[in-house]
Amino acid sequence: MKIKKIQAANRGEIAPRVMRSAREMGINVAVYSEADKLLPHTSYADEAINIGSAAASESYPVHDKLIGAGRQTGADAIHPGYGFVSENAAFAEGVEKG
């Protein structure tokens, strides 16, 4: 399967790297919380989706919000970044189920 659109499910250092590379390929989507809408990763994104309030605990680790953003934008893949959901089997399973 060729990835046509990838969502970065993170806001940290890895997110701008993922977004820059994906932008070169024309396949990028970012997510952000209210507090993070002006962070660098959103400026590299062709699309940026708000996933919740300023509290990180109410946005980035909430699987349904991340997966829902992917559905909303038609993302074929979600890059988990580091932390939050990167080592979470339940998140990976949720992504696979769509």
N, C-alpha and C positions, 0 to 999 in steps of 0.2 A: 504494500500500500504506500502510495506517495503522500506525504504530509502536505496539505495545502494551506493549513493554518494551525499555528501552535500558540497556546496560551502559556504565559509564564505565571505560575501560581505563587509568586513570591515578590517581595519588595526590596530585598537586600542587595548586596554587592553582585550577586549572580544575575539578578533580573535585568539590569542594563546590558550585561554581556549577551544574555540570551536574546534580548530584544534587538540589539544591534545586528547580531548575526541573522536573526529571523527577518529583520527589515530588509537586509540585502537580498534575501530570498523572496521577499514580498509575502510573508506568511505570519505576521505577528499580531498578537493580542496581549494586552496587559490587564491585570486586575489591580485595584487599589482600594484602600479604606479612605474614609473622609480625611484622615490626618495625612495621608500619603499621596493625594491627587497631584501634587506638584513635584514629586520625586522624579529623578532622572528617567527611571524605566518607563514612565508614562509618556514622556516626550519622544521616545523611540518607537512607540507603538502606533500602528495604523488604527487600532481600536483600543479603547480603555474602558473597562467596566467597573463600576462602583460595587463593591461586595460587602459594604457595611460601615458601621460606625468607626469612630477614631480608635477605639480600643482594639488592639491587634487580636486579643482573645475572642472578639466577636466577629472577626472577618476572616483572616487568613487560615486559621485552623478549622474553619467550619466547612466540612466537605461538601455539603449540599450547595453552599454559596459558590464555591470554586467550580464544581461540576456544572451547576446551573449557568454560570457565566460562560463556560465552554459550550454548552448547548445553545445558549442565546446567540453566540457569535458564530456558531458552526465550526468551532475548533476541532481538528482531527486528533490533536494530541495536547497533553498538558505537561509542561516541564515543571517539576516540583520545586526546583531550586534547592536550598539548604534549609534545614529546620522545618518548622510548622508541619508539613505533610510529607517531607522527603523520605522518611523511613517508616511510613505508616501503611501497613498492608491493607487495612480497611479502605484507605483512600485509593490505593491502586486498584483494588477490586471494584470500587465505585466508578472509577474512570473507565475501566473495562466494560462495565455494564452500561455505561452511558447515562 
